[in-house]
């Protein structure tokens, strides 16, 4: 048997992710991050067929600050990553891997499988 320890994803994530509109400015995103004490925001979908996006502090550092662009003039959608890769909360991740999920969205599939 392996000595590896595992942590369920649900133990690492926030119960509800912090959302922001893609048309918000990077400065708006920074203000929300500061207020909510988070380092990443999920970008809300524009419509039902759209995908969620994500913006993290390193995106802002590399794509805005390092390029001497103004956070007040850049929209979040210009620097976000999309689509977001998601996992269900009952999955296990090896401890010590640095895996830090941002948040969770409720799904019926998760509830069905979670009952195992």
Buried (B, 14 or more C-beta within 10 A) or exposed (E): EEEEEEBEBBEBBEEEBBEBEBEBBBBBBBBBBEEEEBEBBBBBBEEEEEEBBBBBBEBBEEBBEEEEBEBEEBBBBBBBEBEBEBEBBBBEBEEEEEBEBBBBEEEEEBEEEEEE
